[in-house]
Every structure is written in structure tokens, then in C-alpha cells.
Amino acid sequence: MRCIEKLIWVLSLLASSSLSHSHIDATDVSPTNANHIFNAIHSTLRHWESGINHNGVSFFLASVPKGTQFYHGTGSSQPITGTEWLAFVPEHALGFAHRNEWRRPHDERKRLATSQESQHPLDPAVGGQGHMDGTIDGTSDPGRHGYLHIYATAKDLRLLYVDGMSAGPRGSMQSQDRILFNDTIGHPKPGPKPPIGGPPREQERAIEACQMVKEVWGERIDGLVRTEQGFEIILCEFRRDLDVIHISQTKPQDKTNSDDEKKYKSQGKAQNKADTDGEGKRKQHHKSKSVSPRASRGPQRNCCSLAARHDQLIGHKVRLDFDQFVTAYTYDLDLFPDNASQPVLEHIPTEQLEPIRRDINHMVSTLEPSLHAFDWQAVADMIVTRYSDELNILAKGDFASVTFIRERLEKLLEPFLDYRDFNASDAVVDRCQNEFIPNSAPVVSLGGSVVRSVSRRVCSTLVSGLFDRMDLDETVVCFRELV
């Protein structure tokens, strides 16, 4: 029976943890963990998929073209000059502009940043539920308005994208904290800190990221791209990299909105305590909800669903390099202890993560993000769209006999069959595998080797079901192992 190695579809079930792990060369035609890497490629810059595969362990070079608009919510009408957060869509930023009473005035934060208190984390957004600066020009009047800043990139931005819910809780920050920041988060260095918005750990991550940009990567990139309730950029130099398009005053909050915000504020405090006290200690060996708790940003806004609707727009704002990226799936690591449903890093000694850090540094230091990189995610989309529903039907096995399932397979594979040589199964697999892969696609490519491998496994299983002499139960087992 010609059943192939187990493959997990991104749109059916979560990835299996039973596969072996090894380093993958970009030219390997059948990489180990191809299913997990395929899911990572398919999920990038997509909110719903990132919520399912929330514990990301992959790092991609990203690029944003000059003139692209981004947004920042704050309580100040003055342009940002240093390090802060940028939102991809205005609704995401407006949620922070409308919570201006939750922040200490900017001047006082500057004073604290240079005082003896500066070795301690700066004041958080309440409940760890916000990144953007929410100050209100030196007052704490809960009825005051905020400001929506609209910026455009002054140059092509070079960024590092961290996949998964990389700005959310539930263990999804492990790839940053364990790999990128080498277990330094939670142990802030003494000395002055820039006045950055956000909860304490997030302030540390932003500061640490921008220190790496300057000291480790020689400013070859400009910041990080991450996912939480929406998509965001930690940008290290607002004044240098952005042009101010417009700064709008937002509608003042009324009493009803203020009372609703108090409810979210109370809920947020509990979440922030869990994030601060238990981060890195929580077990991730159970299936988690796909949406980050940080989705509950405010009573009037659901930015998670908003971000999902804008996934296509966001894909036009930032491009990823799928040919050369770094993922923990390509290293000999036990990412799924005790049959965990998501990859976890908390149990892995830091020295075993050092090769990943080294490869990230090499990637950032030697490669140039491209606005014209080949879009392997688009190829993955076409494979998923064509086959995922059909594979689930085949895996259910609701067929009276093997003849009926073969008739369905023949119809599905008809574009690849040559009835002059009907039994040329290898040729059918080749034509099926390459249906969505252009001849001009890069040959030396990690993303390409993964997508080609997954496509071949799917096509091989379909062809096996059609041509191999298996009974109904054996055929259905093959498809159940696939999905």
C-alpha cells in the first residue's frame, strides 16, 4: 500500500507533533517537517490562521514600499520621534487614541525615564492591552479626546517578521523571548529608558529589539512586524523613517464609553498580572483558543475580525521573503513534548537555540529584503483552495465501495491524465504537483522546497488511491493519514 508520510492540512486539523525533526537544506526536495513549515507559510500576515498556529517559531525578512500609510493612536498631537508602535489599519490605532486617560503624561514619563526609577519598567497600558502611546497632554480628564496619527513611510522599510500571534499571550512570545532576545526579557538592564507606551514586558521587547537593530544588525533593518489584535510594527526611528500625513483629533468619550472602558480596564489588570507573573511558566501542552485575549480591546471595536477582513490589504503593504527564512522547524529540536498541539520552546536549553539566533543574525546581516520576492504563499493558497475540501470528503470515507472513491479520484485528477497512457502514474503525479508552480519559480528556495514537497505528497496520495489495488478501507486510511 503506497500511503505517504502523514501530512497535516492548515485548513483542517492542527499540525501533528509525531514527526521527526531535522535540519533542512533549502534545496531538499522532501524536507522533514514540511507540513509545519507549509502551515507557517500559509499563515503569515493572516490573523485567523495566525490565531490557529499561534505559537510561531519562524522569522522572515519583510519589506514595505516607500509611501505606504500606517497609523498610531495616542493622546498627544505632537509627532512621534523615537521608538513606538504602528498599526496597519486605522481602526486598530483608534482603539488606543480613545483610551488616553489610561496613561501617564508624556512629560512625566520622560522624567521617570531619566530618574532612578528608570531601571524599572515604565507605566503599562492598563491590563497589558495596548501598545500605542495613550497620553493626553499632561491631564487625566477621562472625557478628553485623543489623536489619530497618519504616517507614510519615507523610504522602503526593511523589517523582521515574527510569525504566529507574536504580540499576544498564550506562549506565542516564546520565539522572541527565548530565541531573539536570549531570555533577557524580565531582566531589564539598568539605565535610562526611552518613553515608550505599552505594558512593561512589551516596553522591554521594543527597547531590546531596537538595541539589536543598532548594535547587532548595524541598522540593516528598521524594526519588527508582529501580530496581536491586529498587525503592528515596532519601528525604531519614527522621525527618520516616516513622513507625517495628518494628525486628527478624535471624538471625546462620553460617560457610557468611560464606564465600559473601566470594565475592560478591570479585566485587563488580571490578564496583565498573568502575563507578567506567569509568562514563560505556563504549559502550552493543551489546545488553546485561536484568538488572543488581547482581542478585547474595547466595547465598540472588534479589531480581530477587522484585521481578518483586511488580510489581503495588509499583504499589499508588506512583502515577505519565502525563499530564505529561519524557522525552528528545520533544527533538531523537540518542539512538541508530550504531544503538544503547538510548538513550545520553554523546555529547550538556551545553548540549543543558539544556532537559530546565529542564523537569524546571518540572514539579517547578509540578505536584502525584496519587494519582488517570489510569492510561495500564493502557491500554497491555490493548493489549499483546490484540495483541502476534497481531501476531507475522501477522508470521511462515506463511499459504498472502492469503485465510487476511484471514480471521484479520476474526476479530480482528470486534468493530469493522458488516456493514451492511462497507467503512467509517475507522470500524473508530476503534472499534478506542478500545476500551480511556475517554471520561473526559484529552484534554490526553502519555501519552494516545502511547497513542492507538500504538493507532491497530496498528488501522490490521490494517484495512489486511483491506481493502487487497495480496498476501500485501505484507501480511506491513506486519506485520513493525510489530513
C-alpha positions in Angstrom: 0.0 0.0 0.0 1.5 3.3 -1.2 0.4 5.6 1.6 2.7 8.6 2.1 4.0 10.2 5.2 1.4 11.9 7.4 0.6 15.5 6.2 -1.5 18.0 8.1 -3.6 20.5 6.2 -3.7 24.0 7.6 -7.4 24.3 7.0 -8.4 21.0 8.5 -6.5 20.0 11.7 -3.7 21.4 13.8 -0.3 20.1 12.9 0.7 16.7 14.3 3.6 16.5 16.7 4.6 13.0 15.9 7.0 13.8 13.1 10.8 13.7 13.4 12.8 16.9 13.3 16.0 17.6 11.4 17.8 20.5 9.6 16.5 21.2 6.1 18.7 22.5 3.3 16.8 24.9 1.0 17.3 22.6 -1.9 16.0 19.5 -0.2 13.1 18.1 -2.3 11.5 16.4 0.6 12.2 18.3 3.8 11.3 17.0 7.2 8.5 19.0 8.9 7.3 20.3 5.6 3.8 20.2 6.9 4.5 22.6 9.8 6.6 24.9 7.6 3.8 24.9 4.9 1.3 25.9 7.6 3.7 28.7 8.7 4.0 30.0 5.1 0.2 29.8 4.6 -0.5 31.6 7.9 1.9 34.6 7.6 0.2 38.0 7.8 -3.2 36.4 8.3 -5.0 36.9 11.5 -7.3 33.9 11.7 -4.6 31.4 10.6 -2.0 33.0 12.9 -4.6 32.6 15.7 -4.7 28.8 15.0 -0.9 28.5 14.6 -0.4 31.0 17.4 3.0 29.7 18.7 5.1 30.8 15.7 8.7 29.8 15.5 9.7 31.3 12.2 11.4 34.6 11.2 11.1 36.2 7.8 12.7 39.3 6.2 10.0 41.8 5.3 9.8 44.9 3.1 7.4 47.8 3.0 7.5 50.2 0.0 8.0 53.9 0.3 4.8 55.9 0.7 2.8 53.2 2.5 0.4 54.6 5.1 0.3 53.4 8.7 -1.4 54.6 11.9 -0.7 55.5 15.5 -3.2 56.2 18.3 -2.1 58.5 21.1 -3.2 61.3 23.5 -0.6 63.7 22.0 -1.0 65.9 19.0 2.8 66.0 18.6 4.5 63.7 16.0 6.4 60.7 17.5 10.1 61.0 17.2 11.6 57.8 18.6 10.5 54.2 19.0 6.8 53.3 19.0 4.2 51.1 17.5 2.5 51.4 14.1 -0.9 49.9 13.2 -1.7 48.6 9.7 -5.3 49.8 9.8 -6.8 53.0 11.4 -9.4 51.2 13.5 -6.6 49.4 15.4 -4.9 52.7 16.2 -8.2 54.4 17.1 -8.7 52.0 20.0 -5.6 53.4 21.6 -6.4 57.0 20.9 -9.7 56.5 22.7 -8.1 55.3 25.9 -6.0 58.3 26.6 -6.9 58.6 30.3 -5.1 55.3 31.0 -1.6 56.8 30.5 0.8 58.9 32.5 1.5 62.2 30.7 4.4 62.1 28.3 6.5 64.7 30.1 6.2 62.7 33.3 7.2 59.5 31.6 10.3 61.4 30.2 11.2 62.4 33.8 10.8 58.9 35.0 12.9 57.6 32.1 15.9 59.6 33.4 15.3 59.2 37.1 16.4 56.5 39.5 13.1 54.7 38.7 14.3 54.2 35.1 15.6 50.8 35.8 12.1 49.7 36.4 9.5 49.2 33.6 7.6 52.2 32.6 3.9 52.5 33.3 1.9 49.9 31.2 -1.2 50.3 29.2 -3.9 49.0 31.5 -4.1 45.3 31.6 -1.3 44.8 29.1 -3.9 45.6 26.5 -2.3 48.3 24.5 1.0 49.3 22.9 0.5 52.7 21.5 1.1 55.9 23.4 -2.1 57.0 25.1 -1.0 60.1 26.9 -3.2 63.2 27.0 -1.0 66.3 27.1 -0.5 66.4 30.9 -4.1 65.9 32.1 -6.1 62.8 33.2 -9.6 64.0 32.2 -11.4 60.8 31.1 -13.6 62.9 28.8 -10.8 64.3 26.8 -10.1 63.3 23.2 -7.2 61.5 21.7 -5.4 61.7 18.4 -5.0 59.5 15.3 -1.6 60.0 13.6 -1.4 59.0 9.9 2.1 58.4 8.7 3.7 57.4 5.4 7.0 55.6 5.0 9.7 57.9 3.9 11.7 55.1 2.4 11.4 51.4 1.7 11.3 49.8 5.2 13.3 46.7 6.0 11.8 44.6 8.8 11.9 41.3 10.5 8.5 39.5 10.7 7.9 37.1 13.7 5.1 34.7 12.8 2.3 33.4 14.9 0.5 35.6 17.5 3.8 37.2 18.2 2.4 40.1 20.2 -0.1 38.0 22.1 0.0 35.8 25.2 -0.5 32.0 25.5 3.1 31.2 24.9 3.3 32.9 21.5 6.1 35.3 22.6 8.4 32.4 23.2 10.1 32.7 19.9 11.0 36.3 20.7 11.9 35.9 24.3 13.8 32.6 24.1 15.4 33.0 20.6 15.6 36.6 19.6 16.1 38.2 23.0 18.0 35.3 24.5 16.0 35.1 27.8 16.7 38.8 28.7 13.0 39.9 28.9 12.0 40.2 32.5 15.5 41.2 33.5 15.7 44.9 32.3 19.1 46.5 32.1 19.7 49.5 34.4 19.9 52.9 32.9 17.7 55.4 31.1 14.8 54.1 29.1 13.0 55.9 26.2 9.4 56.8 27.0 7.6 54.0 25.1 4.0 53.1 25.5 2.8 49.6 26.4 3.0 47.1 29.3 6.3 46.6 30.9 7.4 43.4 29.1 6.4 44.9 25.8 8.4 48.0 26.5 11.4 45.8 27.2 10.8 43.9 23.9 10.6 47.1 21.9 13.8 48.5 23.6 15.7 45.3 23.2 14.6 44.9 19.5 15.8 48.4 18.7 19.1 47.8 20.5 19.6 44.7 18.4 18.8 46.8 15.3 21.6 49.2 16.1 24.2 47.0 17.9 23.8 43.6 16.4 22.4 44.2 12.9 24.0 47.5 12.1 20.6 49.1 11.3 20.2 46.8 8.3 16.5 46.6 9.4 14.2 49.2 10.8 12.0 47.2 13.2 9.8 44.2 13.8 6.4 43.1 12.3 4.1 41.2 14.7 0.6 40.1 15.2 -1.8 40.6 18.1 -5.4 42.1 17.9 -4.2 43.5 14.5 -0.9 43.7 12.8 1.7 46.1 14.1 5.2 47.3 13.5 7.7 48.2 16.2 9.5 51.0 14.4 12.7 52.2 15.9 13.1 55.6 14.3 9.8 57.4 13.6 11.4 60.8 12.8 13.8 59.2 10.3 11.6 56.7 8.6 8.1 58.3 8.5 6.5 61.4 7.0 3.6 62.9 8.9 0.5 62.9 6.7 -2.1 64.1 9.1 -2.9 64.2 12.9 -6.6 64.1 13.6 -8.4 64.8 16.9 -10.7 62.0 17.9 -14.2 62.2 19.3 -14.3 62.7 23.1 -15.5 59.8 25.1 -18.8 60.1 26.8 -19.8 58.7 30.2 -21.1 55.4 28.8 -17.9 54.7 26.9 -15.9 55.6 30.0 -17.8 53.1 32.2 -17.4 50.4 29.5 -13.7 51.1 29.4 -13.5 50.7 33.2 -14.9 47.2 32.8 -12.2 46.3 30.2 -9.6 48.0 32.4 -10.5 45.7 35.3 -10.4 42.6 33.1 -7.1 43.8 31.6 -5.4 44.1 35.0 -6.0 40.4 35.7 -4.6 39.5 32.3 -1.5 41.7 32.8 -0.8 40.1 36.1 -1.0 36.6 34.5 1.2 37.8 31.6 3.8 39.3 33.9 3.9 36.7 36.7 3.4 33.5 34.7 5.0 34.2 31.4 7.4 31.5 30.4 6.0 29.2 33.1 2.6 28.3 31.6 2.3 25.0 30.0 1.3 25.0 26.4 0.6 21.3 26.0 -3.1 21.8 25.5 -5.1 23.2 22.7 -5.7 27.0 23.1 -8.3 29.2 21.7 -7.3 30.6 18.3 -7.9 34.3 19.2 -5.7 36.2 21.5 -7.3 37.5 24.7 -6.0 40.9 23.6 -8.8 41.0 21.1 -11.0 42.5 23.8 -9.6 46.0 23.4 -12.7 48.0 23.7 -16.5 47.8 23.9 -17.1 49.2 20.4 -14.4 47.6 18.3 -13.6 44.1 17.2 -10.2 44.5 15.6 -9.6 40.8 15.2 -12.4 40.4 12.7 -11.4 43.7 11.2 -7.8 42.5 10.7 -9.1 39.3 9.2 -11.1 41.3 6.6 -8.0 43.4 5.8 -5.6 40.4 5.4 -5.5 41.0 1.7 -4.8 44.7 2.1 -2.1 44.0 4.6 -0.5 41.6 2.2 -0.1 44.5 -0.2 1.6 46.7 2.4 4.3 44.3 3.4 6.1 41.6 1.4 7.9 38.6 2.9 10.8 36.6 1.5 9.7 33.0 1.5 12.9 31.8 -0.3 15.3 32.3 2.6 13.9 32.4 6.1 14.8 30.9 9.5 12.4 28.5 11.3 12.9 26.4 14.3 11.3 23.5 12.4 14.5 23.0 10.5 16.6 22.2 13.6 16.9 19.1 15.6 14.7 20.2 18.4 11.9 18.6 20.4 9.3 21.3 19.7 6.3 19.1 20.6 7.0 17.5 24.0 4.2 15.3 25.4 2.3 15.5 22.1 1.8 19.3 22.5 -0.6 20.7 19.9 1.6 23.8 19.4 5.4 24.1 19.2 6.9 25.2 22.6 10.4 26.4 23.5 10.3 26.8 27.2 11.9 23.5 28.0 14.8 23.8 25.5 18.2 24.8 26.9 19.4 28.2 25.6 22.5 26.7 24.0 20.4 24.5 21.7 18.7 27.7 20.5 22.0 29.4 19.7 22.2 28.0 16.1 18.8 29.7 15.3 20.0 33.0 16.7 23.1 32.8 14.7 21.2 32.0 11.5 18.8 34.9 12.2 21.7 37.3 12.6 23.3 36.0 9.4 20.1 36.4 7.5 19.6 40.0 8.7 23.2 40.9 8.2 23.7 39.4 4.7 20.4 39.3 2.9 18.4 42.1 1.4 14.6 42.1 1.8 13.0 42.2 -1.6 9.8 43.9 -2.7 9.7 41.4 -5.6 10.4 38.0 -3.8 8.5 35.0 -5.3 5.2 34.6 -3.5 5.2 31.0 -2.3 2.2 31.8 -0.1 0.1 32.4 -3.2 1.0 28.9 -4.4 0.2 27.4 -1.0 -3.2 29.2 -1.2 -4.0 27.6 -4.6 -3.1 24.2 -3.3 -5.3 24.6 -0.2 -8.2 26.0 -2.2 -8.1 23.2 -4.8 -7.6 20.2 -2.5 -8.5 20.8 1.2 -12.3 20.3 1.0 -11.9 17.3 -1.3 -9.4 15.6 0.9 -11.7 16.0 3.9 -14.5 14.4 1.9 -12.2 11.5 0.9 -11.0 11.1 4.5 -14.6 10.7 5.8 -14.9 7.5 3.7 -18.7 7.8 3.0 -18.5 5.6 -0.1 -20.4 2.5 -0.9 -17.4 0.8 -2.5 -13.8 1.5 -3.6 -15.2 1.9 -7.1 -17.1 5.1 -6.1 -14.0 6.6 -4.5 -11.9 5.8 -7.6 -14.5 7.5 -9.8 -14.2 10.6 -7.7 -10.4 10.5 -7.8 -10.4 10.0 -11.6 -12.6 13.1 -11.9 -10.3 15.1 -9.6 -7.2 14.0 -11.5 -8.6 14.2 -15.0 -6.6 17.3 -16.0 -3.4 15.4 -15.4 -4.4 12.1 -17.0 -3.4 11.1 -20.6 -5.7 8.3 -21.6 -3.2 7.1 -24.3 -1.0 6.0 -21.4 -3.5 5.9 -18.6 -1.4 3.9 -16.1 1.6 6.3 -16.2 1.2 7.2 -12.6 4.5 8.9 -12.1 3.8 11.3 -14.9 0.4 12.1 -13.4 2.0 12.9 -10.1 4.5 15.2 -11.8 1.8 17.1 -13.7 -0.4 17.4 -10.6 2.5 18.6 -8.4 3.5 21.4 -10.8 0.0 22.7 -11.6 0.4 25.9 -9.6 4.2 26.2 -9.6 5.5 28.4 -12.5 8.6 27.3 -14.4 10.2 30.6 -13.4 9.8 29.8 -9.7 13.2 29.8 -7.8 14.8 26.4 -7.5 17.0 27.1 -4.5 14.4 28.1 -2.0 13.3 26.9 1.4 9.7 27.9 0.8 9.8 26.4 -2.7 11.1 23.0 -1.4 8.4 22.9 1.3 5.6 23.8 -1.1 6.8 21.4 -3.8 7.1 18.6 -1.1 3.6 19.2 0.2 2.1 19.4 -3.3 3.8 16.1 -4.3 2.6 14.3 -1.2 -1.0 15.4 -1.9 -0.8 14.4 -5.5 0.9 11.1 -4.7 -1.8 10.1 -2.3 -4.6 11.0 -4.8 -2.8 9.0 -7.6 -2.2 6.1 -5.2 -5.9 5.9 -4.4 -6.7 5.8 -8.1 -4.1 3.3 -9.3 -3.0 1.1 -6.4 -5.0 -2.1 -5.8 -6.3 -1.2 -2.3 -9.7 -2.0 -0.9 -12.0 0.8 0.4 -10.7 0.8 4.0 -7.1 0.9 3.0 -7.7 3.8 0.6 -9.6 5.8 3.2 -6.9 5.2 5.8 -4.4 6.9 3.4 -6.5 10.0 3.2 -7.1 10.0 6.9 -3.4 9.9 7.5 -3.0 12.8 5.0 -5.5 15.2 6.8 
